[in-house]
Amino acid sequence: MAAPFRSLSALNSRASLFRPGSCVVSRSMSNQESASEGSGTHVPSMHQVSSVDRLSLILTRTMSPPIPSEVHLTTMERANSRRRIIVNAAMAFAFFCGSLWIIKKSQKGREQHTLVSLHEKNDQRYEKAREEEAAATEATSGK
């Protein structure tokens, strides 16, 4: 049904392994865990699931379709991280395909001599503007 639950402190301590002073961080976290577990008042953080969150949980395969109204915060964070990775990978793929398409299109235009460079387009635009200006001055001087 759902992916195995990992506590938030376990995720944080694993992420802090490569930071300077990580042993101090993990020790302080373990002290906080033991204090909160001993008191018996530890309530896991829950997240109210919206329709977009449900879609994110299903598409990233974090949870199976009967999604409850509340899920653990770490589960939602995991789904959001996976969604960000998928979106970034899709954007990179689209950028790569677009780049290849433009390269192939310009190569084809160069081979067929139908490619008009930016310099040539600017020359044509300025020539057209000069002709329109000359026509306008002739019209005003002719009156």
Protein Blocks (a to p, Z undefined) as FASTA:
>chain_A
ZZcdddfklmmmmmmmmpghklmmmmmmmmmmmmmmmnopaccddddddfklmmmmmmno
macfblcfbdcfklmmmmmmmmmmmmmmmmmmmmmmmmmmmmmmmmmmmmnopaccfklm
mmmmmmmmmmmmmmmmmmmmmZZ
